Amino acid sequence: MKERDLLCRTDDLLIDFDRAVHMFNEFVTGCRALFDLGPSVTVFGSARFDEDHR
C-alpha cells in the first residue's frame, strides 16, 4: 500500500475517531482519580514498601 493510499483512506476513519475518544475518556477519568487523591508520592522501579510504611 502506498503512502498516498494510507493518507487518503476513509474506511476506518470512524473507527479511529471512536478509538481516540475512548482513549481521551480514559485519560480524563485517570486525571480525575488522581485529582481526588490529593498530595501523593509515586515510586517507580522495584522499590518495595509495606502498606503501613510512613
Secondary structure as a PSIPRED ss2 file (coil, helix, strand):
# PSIPRED VFORMAT (PSIPRED V4.0)

   1 M C   1.000  0.000  0.000
   2 K C   1.000  0.000  0.000
   3 E H   0.000  1.000  0.000
   4 R H   0.000  1.000  0.000
   5 D H   0.000  1.000  0.000
   6 L H   0.000  1.000  0.000
   7 L H   0.000  1.000  0.000
   8 C H   0.000  1.000  0.000
   9 R C   1.000  0.000  0.000
  10 T C   1.000  0.000  0.000
  11 D C   1.000  0.000  0.000
  12 D C   1.000  0.000  0.000
  13 L H   0.000  1.000  0.000
  14 L H   0.000  1.000  0.000
  15 I H   0.000  1.000  0.000
  16 D H   0.000  1.000  0.000
  17 F H   0.000  1.000  0.000
  18 D H   0.000  1.000  0.000
  19 R H   0.000  1.000  0.000
  20 A H   0.000  1.000  0.000
  21 V H   0.000  1.000  0.000
  22 H H   0.000  1.000  0.000
  23 M H   0.000  1.000  0.000
  24 F H   0.000  1.000  0.000
  25 N H   0.000  1.000  0.000
  26 E H   0.000  1.000  0.000
  27 F H   0.000  1.000  0.000
  28 V H   0.000  1.000  0.000
  29 T H   0.000  1.000  0.000
  30 G H   0.000  1.000  0.000
  31 C H   0.000  1.000  0.000
  32 R H   0.000  1.000  0.000
  33 A H   0.000  1.000  0.000
  34 L H   0.000  1.000  0.000
  35 F H   0.000  1.000  0.000
  36 D H   0.000  1.000  0.000
  37 L H   0.000  1.000  0.000
  38 G C   1.000  0.000  0.000
  39 P C   1.000  0.000  0.000
  40 S C   1.000  0.000  0.000
  41 V C   1.000  0.000  0.000
  42 T C   1.000  0.000  0.000
  43 V C   1.000  0.000  0.000
  44 F C   1.000  0.000  0.000
  45 G C   1.000  0.000  0.000
  46 S C   1.000  0.000  0.000
  47 A C   1.000  0.000  0.000
  48 R C   1.000  0.000  0.000
  49 F C   1.000  0.000  0.000
  50 D C   1.000  0.000  0.000
  51 E C   1.000  0.000  0.000
  52 D C   1.000  0.000  0.000
  53 H C   1.000  0.000  0.000
  54 R C   1.000  0.000  0.000
